[in-house]
Every structure is written in C-alpha cells, then in structure tokens.
Amino acid sequence: MTSDILLPGWVTATQAAKMLGVDGAYIHRLVALGNLPEGRRIDGAERVTFFRESDIKYYLKTHPKVGLKRAANQQTA
C-alpha cells in the first residue's frame, strides 16, 4: 500500500487517502477539523503536501471504521 513512498516516513495526501480508504478531500477536511496534523511541503515540493505516515496509521488505529462506508458503496456500485 505504501510501497511507493517518496520519502521514508512520509506519505502524500493521495497515499494517505488510500491508506484510510477515503478520498483526498477527506484528508484535508481532517486537517481543517484538527483531527490530523497539518501537512508539510518537503524539500521545496511546490504542490505536494506530505503527512507523517505514523500520524495516518495512528488515525486509522483510533478510527478503525473510517473508509468502510465508502468501500461498501464501491462494492455495490
């Protein structure tokens, strides 16, 4: 799942969304609500926001049902 990490320990918003089973907008909503730490731009990345992989894994551990509704909807479609 995270085998395409560009920087060890960091994932893009797209990768974070895949890890949680949600879309990219949901990741940014979590940041806006204060549920995820603000992303970072690393080494001059202009348009790519990175998140600590450990923060995403912790959120998934504390919110194990995140993404389940979306997965169920995709299976019935």
DSSP file (Angstrom, degrees, kcal/mol; ACC not computed):
  #  RESIDUE AA STRUCTURE BP1 BP2  ACC     N-H-->O    O-->H-N    N-H-->O    O-->H-N    TCO  KAPPA ALPHA  PHI   PSI    X-CA   Y-CA   Z-CA
    1    1 A M              0   0    0      0, 0.0     3,-0.3     0, 0.0    18,-0.1   0.000 360.0 360.0 360.0 -47.8    0.0    0.0    0.0
    2    2 A T    >   +     0   0    0      1,-0.2     3,-1.2     2,-0.1    13,-0.0   0.084 360.0 114.2-106.6  24.7    2.7    2.5    0.9
    3    3 A S  T 3  S+     0   0    0      1,-0.3    -1,-0.2     3,-0.0     0, 0.0   0.680  70.9  61.9 -69.1 -16.2    5.5    0.9   -1.1
    4    4 A D  T 3  S+     0   0    0     -3,-0.3    -1,-0.3    11,-0.0     2,-0.2   0.013  71.3 146.3 -99.3  29.3    5.6    4.0   -3.4
    5    5 A I    <   -     0   0    0     -3,-1.2     6,-0.1     1,-0.2    -3,-0.0  -0.473  36.4-159.7 -65.7 130.7    6.6    6.3   -0.5
    6    6 A L  S    S+     0   0    0      1,-0.3    -1,-0.2     4,-0.2     5,-0.1   0.847  80.2  29.9 -81.6 -36.5    8.9    9.0   -1.9
    7    7 A L  B >  S-A   10   0A   0      3,-0.5     3,-2.5     0, 0.0    -1,-0.3  -0.991  96.9-106.7-125.6 126.8   10.4    9.9    1.5
    8    8 A P  T 3  S+     0   0    0      0, 0.0     3,-0.1     0, 0.0    -2,-0.0  -0.259 105.5  12.9 -54.4 129.4   10.7    7.4    4.3
    9    9 A G  T 3  S+     0   0    0      1,-0.2    44,-2.5    43,-0.1    45,-0.5   0.391 113.2  90.9  87.0  -3.7    8.2    8.0    7.0
   10   10 A W  E <   -AB   7  52A   0     -3,-2.5    -3,-0.5    42,-0.3     2,-0.3  -0.950  51.0-171.5-127.0 145.1    6.1   10.5    4.9
   11   11 A V  E     - B   0  51A   0     40,-2.9    40,-3.3    -2,-0.3    -6,-0.1  -0.954  25.1-115.0-131.4 153.2    3.2   10.0    2.5
   12   12 A T  E  >  - B   0  50A   0     -2,-0.3     4,-2.7    38,-0.2    38,-0.2  -0.326  36.5-103.8 -76.2 167.8    1.4   12.3    0.1
   13   13 A A  H  > S+     0   0    0     36,-1.1     4,-2.4     1,-0.2     5,-0.1   0.881 124.5  52.8 -59.8 -37.9   -2.2   13.3    0.7
   14   14 A T  H  > S+     0   0    0      2,-0.2     4,-2.0     1,-0.2    -1,-0.2   0.916 110.4  45.9 -64.6 -44.0   -3.2   10.8   -2.1
   15   15 A Q  H  > S+     0   0    0      2,-0.2     4,-2.3     1,-0.2    -2,-0.2   0.896 111.7  52.4 -65.7 -39.9   -1.3    8.0   -0.4
   16   16 A A  H  X S+     0   0    0     -4,-2.7     4,-1.8     1,-0.2    -2,-0.2   0.909 108.1  51.6 -61.4 -42.1   -2.8    8.9    3.0
   17   17 A A  H  X>S+     0   0    0     -4,-2.4     5,-2.4     1,-0.2     4,-1.4   0.908 109.4  49.6 -62.0 -42.3   -6.3    8.8    1.4
   18   18 A K  H  <5S+     0   0    0     -4,-2.0    -1,-0.2     1,-0.2    -2,-0.2   0.902 108.3  53.6 -62.8 -40.8   -5.6    5.3    0.0
   19   19 A M  H  <5S+     0   0    0     -4,-2.3    -1,-0.2     1,-0.2    -2,-0.2   0.874 116.3  38.4 -61.5 -37.1   -4.4    4.1    3.4
   20   20 A L  H  <5S-     0   0    0     -4,-1.8    -1,-0.2    -5,-0.1    -2,-0.2   0.592 109.4-120.6 -90.5 -12.1   -7.6    5.3    5.1
   21   21 A G  T  <5S+     0   0    0     -4,-1.4     2,-0.2     1,-0.3    -3,-0.2   0.843  76.2 108.2  75.6  33.3   -9.9    4.3    2.2
   22   22 A V  S   <S-     0   0    0     -5,-2.4    -1,-0.3    -6,-0.2     2,-0.2  -0.715  71.8 -93.3-129.1 178.5  -11.2    7.8    1.7
   23   23 A D    >>  -     0   0    0     -2,-0.2     4,-1.0    -3,-0.1     3,-0.8  -0.508  40.0-103.0 -92.8 169.5  -10.8   10.5   -1.0
   24   24 A G  H 3> S+     0   0    0      1,-0.3     4,-1.6     2,-0.2     3,-0.3   0.823 117.7  61.1 -61.3 -34.3   -8.2   13.3   -0.9
   25   25 A A  H 3> S+     0   0    0      1,-0.2     4,-2.0     2,-0.2    -1,-0.3   0.853  98.8  58.1 -62.5 -33.7  -10.8   15.9    0.2
   26   26 A Y  H <> S+     0   0    0     -3,-0.8     4,-2.4     2,-0.2    -1,-0.2   0.882 102.3  54.2 -64.3 -38.1  -11.4   13.9    3.4
   27   27 A I  H  X S+     0   0    0     -4,-1.0     4,-1.7    -3,-0.3    -1,-0.2   0.935 110.2  45.9 -60.3 -46.5   -7.8   14.2    4.3
   28   28 A H  H  X S+     0   0    0     -4,-1.6     4,-2.3     1,-0.2    -1,-0.2   0.835 110.3  54.6 -68.2 -31.8   -7.9   17.9    4.0
   29   29 A R  H  X S+     0   0    0     -4,-2.0     4,-2.1     2,-0.2    -1,-0.2   0.897 105.5  52.9 -65.7 -40.9  -11.1   18.0    6.0
   30   30 A L  H  <>S+     0   0    0     -4,-2.4     5,-2.5     2,-0.2     6,-1.2   0.884 110.1  48.2 -61.6 -38.5   -9.5   16.1    8.8
   31   31 A V  H ><5S+     0   0    0     -4,-1.7     3,-1.2     4,-0.2    -2,-0.2   0.936 110.5  50.9 -65.9 -46.6   -6.7   18.7    8.9
   32   32 A A  H 3<5S+     0   0    0     -4,-2.3    -2,-0.2     1,-0.3    -1,-0.2   0.845 110.9  49.0 -61.0 -34.5   -9.2   21.5    8.9
   33   33 A L  T 3<5S-     0   0    0     -4,-2.1    -1,-0.3    -5,-0.1    -2,-0.2   0.556 116.6-115.0 -81.3  -8.3  -11.0   19.9   11.8
   34   34 A G  T < 5S+     0   0    0     -3,-1.2    -3,-0.2    -4,-0.5    -2,-0.1   0.605  84.8 118.6  84.6  12.2   -7.8   19.4   13.7
   35   35 A N  S   <S+     0   0    0     -5,-2.5    -4,-0.2    -6,-0.2    -5,-0.1   0.683  77.1  35.7 -84.3 -19.1   -8.0   15.6   13.6
   36   36 A L  S    S-     0   0    0     -6,-1.2    -2,-0.2    -9,-0.1    -1,-0.1  -0.985  94.6-105.7-129.6 143.4   -4.8   15.3   11.6
   37   37 A P        -     0   0    0      0, 0.0    15,-0.1     0, 0.0    -6,-0.1  -0.327  52.1 -85.2 -62.7 151.1   -1.7   17.5   12.0
   38   38 A E        -     0   0    0     -7,-0.1   -10,-0.0     1,-0.1    -6,-0.0  -0.269  49.1-115.2 -55.3 138.2   -1.1   20.0    9.2
   39   39 A G        -     0   0    0     -3,-0.1     2,-0.3    12,-0.1    12,-0.2  -0.221  28.1-135.7 -70.9 167.8    0.8   18.5    6.2
   40   40 A R  B     -C   50   0A   0     10,-3.0    10,-3.5     2,-0.0     2,-0.6  -0.922   7.1-133.8-127.0 150.6    4.2   19.7    5.2
   41   41 A R        -     0   0    0     -2,-0.3     2,-0.4     8,-0.2     3,-0.3  -0.936  33.5-154.4-101.1 123.8    5.9   20.6    2.0
   42   42 A I    >   -     0   0    0     -2,-0.6     3,-1.4     6,-0.4     6,-0.1  -0.825  58.5  -9.7-110.5 136.3    9.3   18.9    2.0
   43   43 A D  T 3  S-     0   0    0     -2,-0.4    -1,-0.2     1,-0.3     3,-0.1   0.867 129.4 -47.8  50.7  46.5   12.5   19.9    0.2
   44   44 A G  T 3  S+     0   0    0     -3,-0.3     2,-0.4     1,-0.2    -1,-0.3   0.604  83.1 165.3  76.9  11.8   10.9   22.5   -2.0
   45   45 A A    <   -     0   0    0     -3,-1.4    -1,-0.2     1,-0.2    -2,-0.1  -0.488  16.9-168.4 -62.1 119.6    7.9   20.5   -3.1
   46   46 A E  S    S+     0   0    0     -2,-0.4    -1,-0.2     1,-0.1    -2,-0.1   0.880  76.7  15.1 -83.0 -39.3    5.6   23.2   -4.5
   47   47 A R  S    S+     0   0    0      2,-0.0     2,-0.6     1,-0.0    -1,-0.1   0.417 105.3  88.4-119.1   0.4    2.3   21.3   -5.0
   48   48 A V        -     0   0    0     -6,-0.1     2,-0.5   -36,-0.0    -6,-0.4  -0.895  56.0-159.8-109.2 124.4    2.7   18.1   -3.0
   49   49 A T        -     0   0    0     -2,-0.6   -36,-1.1    -8,-0.1     2,-0.3  -0.875  10.2-156.3-101.8 132.5    1.8   18.0    0.7
   50   50 A F  E     -BC  12  40A   0    -10,-3.5   -10,-3.0    -2,-0.5     2,-0.3  -0.817   5.3-163.1-109.1 147.6    3.3   15.3    2.8
   51   51 A F  E     -B   11   0A   0    -40,-3.3   -40,-2.9    -2,-0.3     2,-0.3  -0.937  34.2 -98.5-124.1 149.4    1.9   13.8    6.0
   52   52 A R  E  >  -B   10   0A   0     -2,-0.3     4,-1.6   -42,-0.2     3,-0.5  -0.514  26.8-141.2 -65.5 129.4    3.8   11.7    8.6
   53   53 A E  H  > S+     0   0    0    -44,-2.5     4,-2.6    -2,-0.3     5,-0.2   0.866 101.9  58.6 -60.1 -36.1    2.9    8.1    7.9
   54   54 A S  H  > S+     0   0    0    -45,-0.5     4,-2.2     1,-0.2    -1,-0.2   0.851 102.8  53.0 -64.1 -34.5    2.8    7.5   11.6
   55   55 A D  H  > S+     0   0    0     -3,-0.5     4,-2.2     2,-0.2    -1,-0.2   0.898 110.8  46.8 -66.2 -39.9    0.0   10.1   12.0
   56   56 A I  H  X S+     0   0    0     -4,-1.6     4,-2.4     2,-0.2    -2,-0.2   0.921 113.1  48.4 -68.1 -43.9   -2.1    8.4    9.3
   57   57 A K  H  X S+     0   0    0     -4,-2.6     4,-2.2     2,-0.2    -2,-0.2   0.881 111.2  51.1 -63.8 -37.8   -1.5    5.0   10.9
   58   58 A Y  H  X S+     0   0    0     -4,-2.2     4,-2.4     2,-0.2    -1,-0.2   0.918 109.5  49.9 -65.5 -42.8   -2.5    6.4   14.3
   59   59 A Y  H  X S+     0   0    0     -4,-2.2     4,-1.5     1,-0.2    -2,-0.2   0.923 111.4  49.2 -61.4 -42.8   -5.7    7.9   13.0
   60   60 A L  H  < S+     0   0    0     -4,-2.4    -1,-0.2     1,-0.2    -2,-0.2   0.887 110.8  50.4 -63.1 -39.0   -6.6    4.6   11.3
   61   61 A K  H  < S+     0   0    0     -4,-2.2    -1,-0.2     1,-0.2    -2,-0.2   0.887 115.8  41.2 -66.3 -38.9   -5.9    2.8   14.6
   62   62 A T  H  < S+     0   0    0     -4,-2.4    -1,-0.2     1,-0.3    -2,-0.2   0.610 124.4  38.1 -86.5 -12.5   -8.1    5.2   16.6
   63   63 A H    ><  +     0   0    0     -4,-1.5     3,-1.9    -5,-0.2    -1,-0.3  -0.560  69.0 166.1-132.8  67.5  -10.8    5.3   13.9
   64   64 A P  T 3  S+     0   0    0      0, 0.0    -1,-0.1     0, 0.0    -4,-0.1   0.665  72.1  57.6 -64.7 -16.7  -10.9    1.8   12.6
   65   65 A K  T >  S+     0   0    0     -3,-0.1     3,-1.9     2,-0.1     4,-0.5   0.469  74.3 123.6 -93.4  -0.2  -14.2    2.3   10.7
   66   66 A V  T <  S+     0   0    0     -3,-1.9   -44,-0.1     1,-0.3    -3,-0.0  -0.360  80.3  13.2 -60.5 135.9  -13.0    5.1    8.6
   67   67 A G  T 3> S+     0   0    0      1,-0.1     4,-2.3    -2,-0.0    -1,-0.3   0.294  93.9 109.5  83.8 -10.8  -13.5    4.3    4.9
   68   68 A L  H <> S+     0   0    0     -3,-1.9     4,-2.4     2,-0.2     5,-0.2   0.908  77.8  49.8 -66.5 -41.0  -15.8    1.3    5.5
   69   69 A K  H  > S+     0   0    0     -4,-0.5     4,-2.3     2,-0.2    -1,-0.2   0.916 112.0  48.4 -63.4 -42.6  -18.9    3.1    4.2
   70   70 A R  H  > S+     0   0    0      1,-0.2     4,-2.1     2,-0.2    -1,-0.2   0.915 111.2  50.3 -63.8 -42.6  -17.1    4.2    1.0
   71   71 A A  H  X S+     0   0    0     -4,-2.3     4,-1.6     1,-0.2    -2,-0.2   0.898 110.7  49.5 -62.2 -40.7  -15.7    0.7    0.5
   72   72 A A  H  X S+     0   0    0     -4,-2.4     4,-1.5     1,-0.2    -1,-0.2   0.897 110.2  50.9 -65.3 -40.3  -19.2   -0.8    0.9
   73   73 A N  H  X S+     0   0    0     -4,-2.3     4,-0.9     1,-0.2    -1,-0.2   0.872 109.0  51.3 -64.9 -37.4  -20.6    1.8   -1.6
   74   74 A Q  H  < S+     0   0    0     -4,-2.1    -1,-0.2     1,-0.2    -2,-0.2   0.835 107.6  52.7 -70.6 -31.6  -18.0    0.9   -4.2
   75   75 A Q  H  < S+     0   0    0     -4,-1.6    -1,-0.2     1,-0.2    -2,-0.2   0.836 111.1  46.0 -72.7 -31.9  -18.7   -2.8   -3.9
   76   76 A T  H  <        0   0    0     -4,-1.5    -1,-0.2     1,-0.2    -2,-0.2   0.635 360.0 360.0 -84.9 -13.7  -22.4   -2.3   -4.6
   77   77 A A     <        0   0    0     -4,-0.9    -1,-0.2    -5,-0.1    -2,-0.1   0.474 360.0 360.0 -79.1 360.0  -21.8    0.1   -7.5
